Amino acid sequence: SQQGEEDPQALSIQEGENATMNCSYKTSINNLQWYRQNSGRGLVHLILIRSNEREKHSGRLRVTLDTSKKSSSLLITASRAADTASYFCATEAFGNEKLTFGTGTRLTIIP
Amino acid sequence: DAEITQSPRHKITETGRQVTLACHQTWNHNNMFWYRQDLGHGLRLIHYSYGVHDTNKGEVSDGYSVSRSNTEDLPLTLESAASSQTSVYFCASSIVPGTGELFFGEGSRLTVL
C-alpha cells in the first residue's frame, strides 16, 4: 500500500517561477525524504526532514513538514529547465525502517 | 568513484523463463534494496538485505528471490517470469537502514512477453 501520495500528479510552469508540490501520508513517521528522477534515470536524494523538524532548506529547495496534518511540501524557487523531472516523497514509518515511496509529481519547466 | 551498477539495463524475455538482474555497489553499504517502478504505483519494495546472508521480503515479493553472499552484490531472480513482472527495476543501497538517503542504480527495464 502507498504511504505517500503526491499532489499534483503533473505540474507545468514557466522558467523562473516557483514550483510547489505536496505529499500526504497515512501513519506516523520518523522522517520524510524527497527524491528527484530524471527521465530514464535512477532516483537522486534531495533532502531529508525528521519528524521533529518543521522546515528545512537546501539551496533552492525548501521542505516543510506538518505532522499534525501528515503532510509535507517541496518548494523549488526560481525554477530552471534542468529541474524538469519527477519528484517523489518517501516516508520511514515508526517501527518500520524501510522507505515507502509515493507515486510522484511530474514537473515540467517551460523555457 | 563509488557507485551502484545494474545489469542488464534492458532485457526482453519470455513467460516462464528465469531471469536474474544484477546489482553491484562499491560503497561497502550493508543495506541493499530492490524496488519496481510502475505507472500509477510509484516505487514498491520487492526485497531487501541488511547484510551478508540477510534477506527480507518487501511489499511485492511474490515471484522474486534474492541472495546476499557478499557485501557488494544483491542479485534479483525472477523464478518464472510473468507478464505482470514487466517493469523497471531499481536497486538501491544505504549506510543506515531508513535513517539516511538511498543511493539508486540507473534501473533495469524488463519486458516479459
Backbone of each chain as ProteinMPNN parsed JSONL, in Angstrom:
{"seq_chain_A": "SQQGEEDPQALSIQEGENATMNCSYKTSINNLQWYRQNSGRGLVHLILIRSNEREKHSGRLRVTLDTSKKSSSLLITASRAADTASYFCATEAFGNEKLTFGTGTRLTIIP", "coords_chain_A": {"N_chain_A": [[0.847, -1.186, 0.0], [0.409, 2.29, -0.629], [2.235, 4.727, 1.05], [2.845, 7.459, 0.819], [1.338, 10.137, -0.973], [1.568, 12.13, -3.746], [0.827, 15.455, -4.764], [0.353, 18.056, -7.092], [-0.305, 15.504, -9.653], [0.93, 16.154, -11.999], [2.726, 19.002, -13.144], [3.183, 22.057, -14.754], [5.237, 24.784, -15.355], [6.478, 28.135, -15.971], [9.875, 28.883, -16.697], [11.822, 30.185, -14.065], [9.719, 30.692, -12.381], [8.237, 29.686, -9.219], [7.931, 26.353, -7.964], [5.651, 24.239, -6.424], [5.059, 21.287, -4.695], [3.139, 18.725, -3.157], [2.904, 16.342, -0.464], [1.148, 13.751, 1.003], [0.669, 11.586, 3.779], [0.034, 8.514, 5.634], [0.56, 7.275, 8.146], [2.257, 7.642, 11.34], [5.535, 9.01, 11.266], [9.157, 8.592, 11.103], [10.937, 10.019, 9.532], [10.869, 12.03, 6.536], [11.53, 11.989, 3.107], [12.663, 13.564, 0.097], [12.954, 12.859, -3.347], [14.441, 13.116, -6.604], [13.81, 12.27, -9.994], [15.155, 12.035, -13.042], [14.175, 11.625, -16.469], [14.271, 8.282, -17.432], [16.305, 7.653, -15.691], [17.902, 6.801, -12.514], [16.695, 7.36, -9.107], [17.44, 10.312, -7.254], [18.572, 11.475, -4.2], [17.233, 14.289, -2.51], [16.572, 15.773, -0.137], [16.166, 15.404, 3.398], [13.846, 15.369, 6.007], [13.261, 15.38, 9.424], [10.934, 14.002, 11.841], [10.685, 15.736, 13.96], [11.268, 18.175, 12.965], [10.289, 21.186, 11.288], [10.771, 22.69, 9.072], [13.036, 22.836, 6.342], [15.945, 23.759, 4.518], [17.674, 23.658, 1.398], [19.801, 24.912, -0.703], [18.02, 25.946, -3.486], [15.813, 24.649, -2.643], [13.046, 24.143, -0.5], [11.656, 22.547, 2.175], [8.779, 21.64, 3.941], [7.214, 20.305, 6.851], [4.347, 19.016, 8.26], [3.301, 17.409, 10.82], [0.927, 17.086, 12.173], [-0.996, 17.278, 10.245], [-0.153, 15.336, 8.651], [1.449, 15.814, 6.336], [3.599, 17.123, 3.746], [5.519, 19.589, 2.02], [7.25, 20.471, -0.952], [9.161, 23.014, -2.116], [10.434, 24.528, -4.928], [12.415, 27.094, -5.769], [12.751, 29.791, -8.147], [12.744, 28.353, -10.696], [14.437, 26.177, -13.039], [15.196, 24.992, -16.362], [16.525, 22.595, -16.08], [15.373, 21.526, -13.859], [13.262, 20.041, -14.623], [11.659, 17.07, -14.13], [10.651, 14.066, -12.369], [9.28, 14.054, -9.118], [9.532, 12.584, -5.976], [8.127, 11.756, -2.848], [9.166, 10.11, 0.123], [8.621, 8.006, 2.851], [9.609, 7.079, 6.132], [8.242, 5.022, 8.329], [7.296, 4.87, 11.832], [8.827, 2.278, 13.65], [9.283, 0.845, 11.394], [11.742, 0.462, 9.302], [12.02, 0.764, 6.604], [11.857, 2.578, 3.522], [8.974, 4.04, 2.1], [7.56, 4.84, -0.929], [5.869, 7.528, -2.638], [3.644, 8.203, -5.434], [4.569, 10.173, -7.074], [5.275, 13.45, -8.536], [5.147, 14.914, -11.65], [7.17, 17.247, -12.969], [7.36, 19.906, -15.195], [9.36, 22.281, -16.663], [8.974, 25.124, -18.459], [10.835, 26.632, -20.92]], "CA_chain_A": [[0.0, 0.0, 0.0], [1.202, 3.501, -0.781], [2.231, 5.57, 2.229], [2.801, 8.843, 0.408], [0.652, 10.491, -2.206], [1.957, 13.475, -4.14], [-0.168, 16.296, -5.417], [-0.42, 17.404, -8.156], [0.381, 14.433, -10.377], [1.748, 16.81, -13.015], [2.786, 20.452, -12.969], [3.98, 22.758, -15.766], [5.398, 26.19, -15.018], [7.482, 28.852, -16.742], [11.192, 29.008, -16.075], [11.923, 31.331, -13.181], [8.645, 30.636, -11.388], [8.396, 28.716, -8.137], [7.125, 25.131, -8.083], [5.305, 23.632, -5.132], [4.383, 20.002, -4.748], [2.741, 18.299, -1.83], [2.912, 14.918, -0.17], [0.386, 13.369, 2.192], [0.961, 10.225, 4.191], [-1.05, 7.97, 6.443], [0.912, 6.862, 9.507], [3.323, 8.424, 11.98], [6.807, 8.779, 10.583], [10.428, 9.028, 11.674], [11.425, 11.062, 8.655], [10.319, 12.09, 5.185], [12.588, 12.365, 2.168], [12.273, 13.88, -1.278], [13.869, 12.386, -4.377], [14.198, 13.542, -7.983], [14.12, 11.274, -11.007], [15.154, 12.463, -14.43], [13.619, 10.611, -17.362], [15.14, 7.166, -17.764], [17.426, 7.551, -14.752], [17.568, 6.413, -11.148], [16.296, 8.449, -8.212], [18.51, 11.013, -6.562], [18.103, 12.057, -2.949], [17.3, 15.75, -2.433], [16.539, 16.345, 1.206], [15.507, 14.609, 4.431], [13.349, 16.144, 7.146], [12.885, 14.481, 10.508], [9.583, 14.255, 12.348], [10.69, 16.837, 14.919], [11.594, 19.389, 12.235], [9.142, 21.758, 10.589], [11.189, 23.28, 7.809], [14.438, 22.624, 6.035], [16.335, 24.381, 3.266], [18.891, 23.203, 0.744], [19.881, 25.666, -1.947], [16.721, 26.474, -3.924], [14.763, 23.77, -2.133], [12.519, 24.349, 0.845], [10.726, 21.481, 2.538], [8.062, 21.792, 5.207], [6.57, 19.095, 7.358], [3.285, 19.23, 9.234], [2.963, 16.063, 11.294], [-0.472, 17.048, 12.6], [-1.784, 17.068, 9.03], [0.501, 14.261, 7.909], [1.714, 16.322, 5.001], [4.851, 17.809, 3.501], [5.567, 20.265, 0.739], [8.557, 20.764, -1.524], [9.151, 24.235, -2.914], [11.627, 24.816, -5.724], [12.348, 28.501, -6.149], [13.472, 30.226, -9.351], [12.925, 27.086, -11.416], [15.284, 26.135, -14.229], [14.842, 23.891, -17.26], [17.124, 21.37, -15.553], [14.536, 20.991, -12.774], [12.266, 19.146, -15.215], [11.889, 15.729, -13.595], [9.599, 13.602, -11.448], [9.685, 14.225, -7.731], [8.877, 11.593, -5.12], [8.35, 11.756, -1.415], [9.329, 8.775, 0.691], [8.478, 8.086, 4.305], [10.017, 5.995, 7.017], [7.262, 4.994, 9.411], [7.765, 4.383, 13.133], [8.892, 0.825, 13.771], [9.464, 0.255, 10.069], [12.881, 1.229, 8.815], [12.077, 0.808, 5.147], [11.232, 3.739, 2.901], [7.82, 3.818, 1.237], [7.515, 5.947, -1.874], [4.63, 7.942, -3.262], [3.516, 7.989, -6.875], [5.362, 11.185, -7.753], [4.786, 14.612, -9.283], [5.96, 15.161, -12.841], [7.35, 18.698, -13.113], [7.904, 20.367, -16.472], [9.719, 23.691, -16.678], [8.881, 25.619, -19.829], [11.854, 27.695, -21.081]], "C_chain_A": [[0.887, 1.242, 0.0], [1.109, 4.313, 0.495], [2.081, 7.025, 1.833], [2.067, 9.029, -0.9], [1.014, 11.922, -2.543], [0.815, 14.178, -4.873], [0.506, 17.593, -5.844], [0.339, 16.253, -8.791], [1.31, 15.015, -11.422], [1.63, 18.312, -12.847], [3.678, 21.037, -14.056], [4.034, 24.23, -15.406], [6.452, 26.812, -15.919], [8.793, 28.897, -15.95], [11.254, 30.291, -15.253], [10.83, 31.366, -12.121], [8.993, 29.618, -10.306], [7.468, 27.531, -8.352], [6.893, 24.561, -6.696], [4.589, 22.314, -5.361], [4.192, 19.485, -3.329], [2.739, 16.782, -1.704], [2.072, 14.685, 1.073], [0.675, 11.912, 2.507], [-0.008, 9.802, 5.278], [-0.676, 7.701, 7.892], [2.001, 7.761, 10.074], [4.672, 8.032, 11.397], [8.0, 9.188, 11.438], [11.007, 10.164, 10.851], [10.726, 10.983, 7.301], [11.421, 12.599, 4.272], [11.977, 12.71, 0.817], [13.388, 13.433, -2.224], [13.465, 12.968, -5.73], [14.585, 12.416, -8.926], [14.017, 11.928, -12.38], [14.725, 11.3, -15.315], [14.641, 9.529, -17.688], [16.307, 6.956, -16.818], [16.956, 7.047, -13.39], [17.191, 7.627, -10.308], [17.512, 9.023, -7.506], [17.919, 11.695, -5.331], [18.277, 13.573, -2.953], [17.446, 16.25, -1.004], [15.781, 15.406, 2.144], [15.064, 15.533, 5.541], [12.839, 15.169, 8.197], [11.549, 14.905, 11.108], [9.543, 15.41, 13.338], [11.112, 18.167, 14.284], [10.367, 19.884, 11.483], [9.509, 22.313, 9.227], [12.673, 23.021, 7.615], [14.735, 23.219, 4.661], [17.591, 23.707, 2.728], [18.953, 23.89, -0.608], [18.544, 26.277, -2.315], [15.545, 25.63, -3.451], [14.356, 24.161, -0.729], [11.483, 23.274, 1.106], [10.084, 21.831, 3.87], [7.408, 20.475, 5.57], [5.559, 19.477, 8.422], [2.805, 17.853, 9.695], [1.516, 15.971, 11.761], [-1.399, 16.8, 11.416], [-1.241, 15.916, 8.193], [0.753, 14.702, 6.461], [3.049, 17.043, 4.949], [4.744, 18.536, 2.167], [7.015, 20.505, 0.34], [8.4, 21.978, -2.415], [10.488, 24.357, -3.625], [11.502, 26.251, -6.197], [13.159, 28.76, -7.414], [13.79, 29.029, -10.244], [13.758, 27.264, -12.689], [14.844, 24.961, -15.094], [15.372, 22.554, -16.726], [16.338, 20.767, -14.39], [13.436, 20.085, -13.305], [12.591, 17.711, -14.832], [10.63, 15.285, -12.859], [10.144, 13.674, -10.035], [8.845, 13.298, -6.862], [9.147, 11.91, -3.655], [8.436, 10.307, -0.94], [9.304, 8.903, 2.202], [9.025, 6.846, 4.982], [9.079, 6.031, 8.205], [7.903, 4.509, 10.707], [7.748, 2.87, 13.166], [9.086, 0.109, 12.461], [10.556, 1.033, 9.373], [12.978, 1.329, 7.318], [11.377, 2.059, 4.639], [10.07, 3.304, 2.018], [7.63, 5.05, 0.379], [6.103, 6.249, -2.331], [4.684, 7.739, -4.765], [4.168, 9.096, -7.695], [4.591, 12.319, -8.391], [5.718, 14.834, -10.457], [5.999, 16.662, -13.089], [7.981, 19.007, -14.459], [8.138, 21.864, -16.386], [9.771, 24.144, -18.14], [9.863, 26.772, -20.003], [11.251, 28.998, -21.6]], "O_chain_A": [[1.982, 1.236, 0.563], [0.006, 4.566, 0.979], [1.288, 7.755, 2.429], [2.154, 8.205, -1.81], [0.799, 12.829, -1.738], [-0.031, 13.549, -5.508], [1.19, 18.2, -5.02], [1.515, 16.051, -8.49], [2.362, 14.443, -11.708], [0.582, 18.831, -12.462], [4.799, 20.571, -14.26], [2.999, 24.856, -15.178], [7.229, 26.102, -16.557], [8.806, 28.943, -14.72], [10.796, 31.346, -15.692], [10.995, 32.0, -11.078], [9.908, 28.809, -10.454], [6.357, 27.684, -8.858], [7.822, 24.421, -5.901], [3.63, 22.239, -6.129], [4.981, 19.773, -2.429], [2.595, 16.05, -2.683], [2.265, 15.353, 2.089], [0.9, 11.104, 1.606], [-0.779, 10.616, 5.786], [-1.506, 7.879, 8.783], [2.597, 8.555, 9.346], [4.912, 6.868, 11.077], [7.888, 10.001, 12.356], [11.507, 11.148, 11.396], [10.078, 9.988, 6.976], [12.153, 13.525, 4.62], [10.913, 12.21, 0.451], [14.577, 13.599, -1.95], [12.295, 13.271, -5.966], [15.559, 11.699, -8.694], [12.937, 12.321, -12.819], [14.893, 10.135, -14.952], [15.739, 9.821, -18.162], [17.206, 6.166, -17.108], [15.759, 6.888, -13.153], [17.347, 8.77, -10.738], [18.475, 8.318, -7.205], [16.909, 12.395, -5.41], [19.326, 14.085, -3.345], [18.332, 17.048, -0.699], [14.865, 14.701, 1.722], [15.829, 16.395, 5.973], [12.081, 14.248, 7.892], [11.094, 16.03, 10.905], [8.487, 16.008, 13.543], [11.292, 19.164, 14.983], [9.509, 19.094, 11.089], [8.666, 22.399, 8.334], [13.455, 22.989, 8.565], [13.896, 23.189, 3.761], [18.449, 23.251, 3.484], [18.251, 23.506, -1.544], [17.985, 27.049, -1.537], [14.403, 25.885, -3.832], [15.193, 24.469, 0.12], [10.537, 23.115, 0.335], [10.757, 22.262, 4.806], [7.094, 19.651, 4.712], [5.886, 20.184, 9.376], [1.993, 17.216, 9.024], [0.934, 14.886, 11.746], [-2.457, 16.189, 11.564], [-1.805, 15.569, 7.156], [0.327, 14.051, 5.507], [3.563, 17.511, 5.965], [3.971, 18.141, 1.295], [7.885, 20.715, 1.185], [7.605, 21.975, -3.355], [11.545, 24.295, -2.997], [10.583, 26.585, -6.945], [14.119, 28.05, -7.714], [14.954, 28.731, -10.513], [13.779, 28.325, -13.312], [14.192, 24.038, -14.607], [14.739, 21.513, -16.902], [16.599, 19.636, -13.98], [12.747, 19.427, -12.525], [13.659, 17.196, -15.163], [9.665, 16.042, -12.743], [11.317, 13.393, -9.788], [7.622, 13.232, -6.989], [10.258, 12.283, -3.28], [7.847, 9.405, -1.536], [9.907, 9.818, 2.763], [8.917, 5.729, 4.477], [9.117, 6.968, 9.001], [8.924, 3.823, 10.686], [6.769, 2.245, 12.757], [9.057, -1.121, 12.42], [10.324, 2.147, 8.903], [13.925, 1.92, 6.799], [10.422, 2.54, 5.25], [10.17, 2.323, 1.282], [7.548, 6.168, 0.887], [5.251, 5.363, -2.405], [5.642, 7.18, -5.299], [4.303, 8.954, -8.911], [3.419, 12.18, -8.741], [6.933, 14.93, -10.286], [4.973, 17.274, -13.385], [9.011, 18.437, -14.818], [7.224, 22.626, -16.072], [10.527, 23.599, -18.945], [9.747, 27.786, -19.316], [11.971, 29.979, -21.787]]}, "seq_chain_B": "DAEITQSPRHKITETGRQVTLACHQTWNHNNMFWYRQDLGHGLRLIHYSYGVHDTNKGEVSDGYSVSRSNTEDLPLTLESAASSQTSVYFCASSIVPGTGELFFGEGSRLTVL", "coords_chain_B": {"N_chain_B": [[35.275, 6.607, -8.407], [32.842, 5.722, -5.988], [30.004, 3.643, -6.646], [26.79, 2.432, -7.828], [25.774, -0.185, -9.756], [23.684, -1.555, -12.265], [22.726, -4.456, -14.084], [21.289, -6.488, -16.694], [20.689, -3.368, -18.494], [18.528, -3.285, -20.127], [16.145, -5.766, -20.899], [14.556, -8.375, -22.635], [12.343, -10.983, -22.27], [10.814, -14.258, -22.181], [7.624, -15.478, -21.094], [7.708, -17.559, -18.248], [10.414, -18.088, -18.209], [13.511, -18.064, -16.352], [14.951, -15.251, -14.84], [17.66, -13.156, -14.039], [18.56, -10.236, -12.432], [21.245, -8.119, -12.033], [22.93, -6.427, -9.358], [25.341, -4.264, -8.213], [27.352, -2.739, -5.827], [29.778, -0.336, -4.827], [30.198, 1.024, -2.516], [30.415, -0.227, -0.147], [28.189, -0.509, 1.416], [25.993, -1.777, 3.892], [23.27, -2.159, 3.579], [20.886, -3.049, 1.193], [18.505, -2.768, -1.459], [15.716, -3.756, -3.477], [13.535, -2.346, -5.767], [10.5, -2.043, -7.66], [9.231, -0.143, -10.373], [6.287, 1.153, -11.486], [3.851, 2.664, -13.614], [1.571, 4.754, -11.969], [1.874, 3.449, -9.582], [4.149, 4.197, -8.321], [7.193, 3.563, -6.585], [7.733, 0.315, -5.478], [8.622, -1.862, -2.856], [10.528, -4.78, -3.196], [12.414, -6.81, -2.256], [14.81, -6.807, 0.426], [17.997, -6.3, 2.049], [19.989, -6.397, 4.949], [22.565, -7.045, 5.323], [25.294, -9.393, 4.778], [24.131, -12.566, 3.958], [21.633, -11.954, 4.957], [18.266, -11.594, 4.162], [15.137, -10.163, 3.248], [11.581, -10.027, 2.865], [9.735, -7.749, 0.884], [7.087, -5.487, 0.057], [6.02, -6.494, -2.351], [6.85, -9.236, -2.965], [6.276, -11.745, -4.047], [7.108, -14.242, -6.386], [9.66, -13.412, -6.76], [13.144, -13.605, -5.807], [16.03, -13.173, -3.702], [19.542, -13.209, -2.971], [22.296, -12.883, -0.735], [25.485, -13.0, -0.802], [27.797, -11.627, -0.494], [29.036, -8.336, 0.449], [28.856, -6.537, -1.657], [27.012, -7.288, -3.658], [23.625, -7.861, -4.733], [21.739, -9.854, -6.221], [18.705, -10.078, -8.106], [16.258, -12.433, -8.637], [13.903, -13.663, -10.897], [11.906, -16.265, -10.718], [10.145, -17.622, -12.469], [9.279, -15.983, -15.032], [6.625, -13.643, -15.412], [4.046, -11.899, -17.256], [3.067, -9.844, -15.746], [5.249, -8.998, -14.396], [6.636, -7.319, -15.976], [8.377, -4.387, -15.968], [10.168, -1.569, -14.55], [13.107, -2.0, -12.831], [14.717, -1.123, -9.851], [17.697, -0.954, -8.075], [18.972, -0.202, -4.863], [21.038, 1.288, -2.319], [22.082, 1.815, 1.095], [23.619, 3.413, 3.931], [22.719, 3.348, 6.591], [19.912, 1.719, 7.906], [17.022, 3.108, 6.705], [17.374, 5.636, 7.894], [18.749, 7.424, 6.502], [19.835, 8.615, 3.282], [18.912, 6.926, 0.254], [20.851, 5.397, -2.256], [20.576, 5.135, -5.632], [20.629, 2.788, -8.381], [20.768, 2.906, -12.016], [18.654, 1.599, -13.078], [16.838, -1.255, -14.423], [15.223, -2.213, -17.239], [12.705, -4.42, -17.743], [11.061, -6.564, -19.928], [8.482, -8.808, -20.274], [7.368, -11.167, -22.396]], "CA_chain_B": [[34.168, 6.99, -7.544], [31.94, 4.643, -5.6], [28.794, 3.692, -7.447], [25.928, 1.262, -7.825], [25.516, -0.501, -11.155], [22.715, -2.614, -12.543], [22.804, -5.052, -15.412], [21.377, -5.605, -17.851], [19.834, -2.179, -18.453], [17.292, -3.647, -20.84], [16.054, -7.191, -21.188], [13.278, -8.921, -23.088], [12.324, -12.416, -22.038], [9.518, -14.905, -22.42], [6.918, -16.009, -19.925], [8.169, -18.848, -17.74], [11.872, -18.148, -18.122], [14.146, -17.49, -15.172], [15.709, -14.042, -15.15], [18.397, -12.582, -12.917], [19.036, -8.873, -12.583], [22.4, -7.937, -11.151], [23.156, -5.142, -8.693], [26.676, -4.247, -7.603], [27.698, -1.416, -5.285], [31.166, -0.258, -4.363], [30.258, 1.876, -1.333], [30.526, -1.061, 1.039], [26.981, -0.347, 2.216], [25.398, -3.023, 4.361], [21.854, -2.262, 3.25], [20.56, -3.014, -0.225], [17.072, -2.86, -1.69], [15.189, -3.834, -4.822], [12.214, -1.775, -5.987], [9.996, -1.994, -9.023], [8.516, 1.096, -10.629], [5.215, 1.019, -12.466], [2.99, 3.849, -13.689], [0.443, 4.753, -11.063], [2.197, 2.78, -8.317], [5.393, 4.674, -7.746], [8.171, 2.503, -6.342], [7.303, -0.661, -4.478], [9.756, -2.636, -2.367], [10.426, -6.204, -3.504], [13.216, -7.488, -1.242], [15.892, -6.003, 0.949], [19.01, -7.018, 2.825], [20.744, -5.535, 5.855], [23.933, -7.524, 5.432], [25.572, -10.682, 4.158], [23.262, -13.689, 4.327], [20.352, -11.463, 5.434], [17.317, -11.172, 3.136], [13.804, -9.94, 3.796], [10.564, -9.766, 1.855], [9.091, -6.452, 0.881], [5.656, -5.373, -0.206], [5.599, -7.241, -3.539], [7.926, -10.21, -3.103], [5.867, -12.996, -4.693], [7.691, -14.466, -7.7], [11.036, -12.896, -6.751], [14.02, -14.027, -4.721], [17.349, -12.543, -3.66], [20.538, -13.828, -2.098], [23.368, -11.939, -0.417], [26.672, -13.781, -0.437], [28.863, -10.673, -0.161], [28.51, -7.001, 0.719], [28.72, -5.724, -2.852], [26.03, -7.735, -4.662], [22.307, -8.366, -4.364], [21.019, -10.196, -7.457], [17.266, -10.319, -8.024], [15.874, -13.512, -9.552], [12.513, -13.979, -11.177], [11.983, -17.718, -10.887], [9.384, -17.967, -13.671], [8.812, -14.643, -15.37], [5.229, -13.461, -15.819], [3.843, -10.603, -17.92], [2.839, -8.852, -14.695], [6.548, -8.565, -13.886], [7.168, -6.29, -16.859], [8.525, -3.221, -15.1], [11.528, -1.068, -14.4], [13.595, -2.439, -11.532], [15.781, -0.288, -9.306], [18.453, -1.383, -6.914], [19.423, 0.93, -4.064], [21.787, 0.926, -1.122], [22.186, 2.873, 2.096], [24.549, 3.119, 5.026], [21.961, 3.032, 7.798], [18.544, 1.417, 7.481], [15.911, 4.025, 6.828], [17.597, 6.942, 8.526], [19.544, 8.247, 5.601], [19.433, 8.577, 1.895], [19.149, 5.772, -0.597], [21.584, 5.63, -3.488], [19.928, 4.276, -6.617], [21.194, 2.48, -9.678], [20.101, 3.537, -13.15], [17.452, 0.845, -13.421], [16.821, -2.319, -15.437], [13.888, -2.305, -17.83], [12.43, -5.813, -18.094], [9.818, -6.837, -20.646], [8.16, -10.236, -20.316], [6.4, -11.378, -23.487]], "C_chain_B": [[33.313, 5.766, -7.227], [30.636, 4.786, -6.381], [27.984, 2.423, -7.247], [25.514, 0.999, -9.27], [24.548, -1.659, -11.271], [22.94, -3.156, -13.939], [21.864, -6.245, -15.503], [20.497, -4.375, -17.69], [18.507, -2.426, -19.147], [17.305, -5.142, -21.103], [14.642, -7.538, -21.621], [13.347, -10.426, -22.904], [10.932, -12.956, -22.282], [8.916, -15.406, -21.111], [7.465, -17.377, -19.55], [9.675, -18.967, -17.602], [12.363, -17.567, -16.804], [15.027, -16.317, -15.607], [16.421, -13.573, -13.888], [18.883, -11.2, -13.293], [20.135, -8.649, -11.558], [22.44, -6.524, -10.577], [24.476, -5.218, -7.941], [26.98, -2.85, -7.108], [29.096, -1.456, -4.681], [31.318, 0.673, -3.172], [30.491, 1.1, -0.046], [29.341, -0.845, 1.994], [26.451, -1.702, 2.648], [23.999, -3.238, 3.798], [21.615, -2.102, 1.761], [19.097, -3.361, -0.427], [16.785, -3.057, -3.177], [13.765, -3.276, -4.83], [11.79, -2.028, -7.431], [9.162, -0.718, -9.177], [7.536, 0.896, -11.768], [4.363, 2.279, -12.434], [1.815, 3.702, -12.734], [0.709, 4.111, -9.718], [3.445, 3.336, -7.662], [6.401, 3.548, -7.636], [7.659, 1.599, -5.236], [8.466, -1.594, -4.132], [9.531, -4.125, -2.603], [11.121, -7.031, -2.428], [14.27, -6.522, -0.743], [16.799, -6.842, 1.829], [19.767, -6.027, 3.685], [22.173, -6.044, 6.062], [24.068, -8.896, 4.793], [24.713, -11.773, 4.798], [21.928, -13.258, 4.926], [19.486, -11.058, 4.252], [15.934, -11.095, 3.755], [12.833, -9.628, 2.663], [10.002, -8.36, 2.006], [7.623, -6.571, 0.556], [5.165, -6.278, -1.333], [6.625, -8.317, -3.874], [7.546, -11.494, -3.857], [6.456, -13.101, -6.099], [9.122, -13.987, -7.831], [11.833, -13.519, -5.604], [15.342, -13.265, -4.825], [18.263, -13.39, -2.787], [21.665, -12.838, -1.888], [24.572, -12.734, 0.1], [27.878, -12.903, -0.131], [28.237, -9.298, 0.014], [28.114, -6.281, -0.565], [27.507, -6.061, -3.731], [24.713, -8.209, -4.054], [21.552, -8.668, -5.661], [19.549, -10.499, -7.181], [16.896, -11.358, -9.069], [14.367, -13.609, -9.66], [12.489, -15.451, -11.55], [11.301, -18.172, -12.171], [8.668, -16.697, -14.106], [7.362, -14.65, -15.852], [5.072, -12.071, -16.42], [3.622, -9.491, -16.902], [4.141, -8.336, -14.089], [7.275, -7.657, -14.874], [7.182, -4.976, -16.085], [9.93, -2.665, -15.243], [11.964, -1.365, -12.967], [14.781, -1.576, -11.102], [16.395, -0.948, -8.081], [18.92, -0.126, -6.183], [20.212, 0.421, -2.87], [21.811, 2.101, -0.158], [23.116, 2.415, 3.202], [23.782, 2.61, 6.242], [20.522, 2.776, 7.401], [17.577, 2.549, 7.749], [16.193, 5.389, 7.412], [18.446, 7.85, 7.663], [19.094, 8.04, 4.181], [19.726, 7.235, 1.256], [19.911, 6.232, -1.83], [21.067, 4.619, -4.511], [20.815, 3.987, -7.815], [20.355, 3.118, -10.773], [18.872, 2.763, -13.624], [17.669, -0.215, -14.472], [15.392, -2.447, -15.94], [13.669, -3.725, -18.329], [11.073, -5.918, -18.775], [9.626, -8.339, -20.73], [7.044, -10.434, -21.335], [5.652, -12.694, -23.334]], "O_chain_B": [[33.092, 4.9, -8.074], [30.219, 5.89, -6.731], [28.42, 1.476, -6.593], [24.959, 1.879, -9.928], [24.584, -2.61, -10.49], [23.296, -2.42, -14.859], [21.654, -6.944, -14.512], [19.632, -4.356, -16.813], [17.487, -1.839, -18.787], [18.328, -5.715, -21.477], [13.663, -7.059, -21.05], [14.305, -11.068, -23.335], [9.994, -12.207, -22.555], [9.628, -15.714, -20.155], [7.662, -18.241, -20.405], [10.158, -19.878, -16.929], [11.723, -16.696, -16.215], [15.744, -16.39, -16.605], [15.847, -13.593, -12.799], [19.528, -11.006, -14.323], [19.976, -8.95, -10.375], [22.038, -5.559, -11.227], [24.697, -6.123, -7.136], [26.882, -1.882, -7.863], [29.528, -2.458, -4.111], [32.433, 1.076, -2.84], [30.733, 1.684, 1.01], [29.473, -0.98, 3.21], [26.456, -2.659, 1.873], [23.59, -4.376, 3.566], [22.079, -1.144, 1.143], [18.518, -4.143, 0.329], [17.531, -2.575, -4.029], [12.915, -3.667, -4.029], [12.631, -2.205, -8.312], [8.485, -0.279, -8.247], [7.917, 0.517, -12.876], [4.17, 2.888, -11.381], [1.153, 2.666, -12.694], [-0.115, 4.203, -8.808], [3.759, 2.962, -6.532], [6.456, 2.673, -8.5], [7.21, 2.067, -4.19], [9.195, -2.05, -5.013], [8.481, -4.667, -2.257], [10.49, -7.855, -1.767], [14.587, -5.535, -1.408], [16.438, -7.926, 2.287], [20.144, -4.95, 3.223], [22.903, -5.512, 6.898], [23.09, -9.484, 4.329], [24.6, -11.869, 6.02], [21.156, -14.111, 5.364], [19.918, -10.262, 3.419], [15.598, -11.855, 4.662], [13.206, -9.047, 1.644], [9.822, -7.858, 3.115], [7.001, -7.614, 0.753], [4.039, -6.774, -1.29], [7.206, -8.302, -4.959], [8.431, -12.248, -4.26], [6.328, -12.18, -6.906], [9.735, -14.135, -8.888], [11.277, -13.905, -4.575], [15.716, -12.781, -5.893], [17.802, -14.187, -1.969], [21.959, -12.036, -2.775], [24.652, -13.083, 1.277], [28.868, -13.375, 0.427], [27.047, -9.114, -0.242], [27.157, -5.507, -0.577], [27.029, -5.202, -4.471], [24.686, -8.864, -3.012], [20.802, -7.821, -6.146], [19.2, -11.095, -6.162], [17.187, -11.185, -10.252], [13.651, -13.635, -8.658], [13.005, -15.834, -12.599], [11.832, -19.022, -12.886], [7.587, -16.377, -13.611], [6.936, -15.536, -16.593], [5.862, -11.171, -16.135], [3.949, -8.332, -17.16], [4.136, -7.349, -13.352], [8.417, -7.268, -14.628], [6.147, -4.509, -15.609], [10.767, -3.215, -15.959], [11.268, -1.02, -12.012], [15.711, -1.331, -11.871], [15.7, -1.427, -7.185], [19.226, 0.888, -6.81], [20.072, -0.732, -2.462], [21.586, 3.245, -0.553], [23.368, 1.225, 3.39], [24.132, 1.594, 6.842], [19.957, 3.548, 6.626], [17.34, 2.908, 8.902], [15.301, 6.237, 7.419], [18.813, 8.946, 8.087], [18.094, 7.372, 3.916], [20.643, 6.514, 1.649], [19.656, 7.306, -2.375], [21.112, 3.41, -4.286], [21.636, 4.81, -8.217], [19.359, 3.787, -10.498], [18.134, 3.239, -14.487], [18.563, -0.103, -15.311], [14.472, -2.747, -15.179], [14.368, -4.184, -19.233], [10.066, -5.427, -18.265], [10.506, -9.059, -21.203], [5.929, -9.94, -21.165], [4.804, -13.022, -24.164]]}, "name": "protein", "num_of_chains": 2, "seq": "SQQGEEDPQALSIQEGENATMNCSYKTSINNLQWYRQNSGRGLVHLILIRSNEREKHSGRLRVTLDTSKKSSSLLITASRAADTASYFCATEAFGNEKLTFGTGTRLTIIPDAEITQSPRHKITETGRQVTLACHQTWNHNNMFWYRQDLGHGLRLIHYSYGVHDTNKGEVSDGYSVSRSNTEDLPLTLESAASSQTSVYFCASSIVPGTGELFFGEGSRLTVL"}
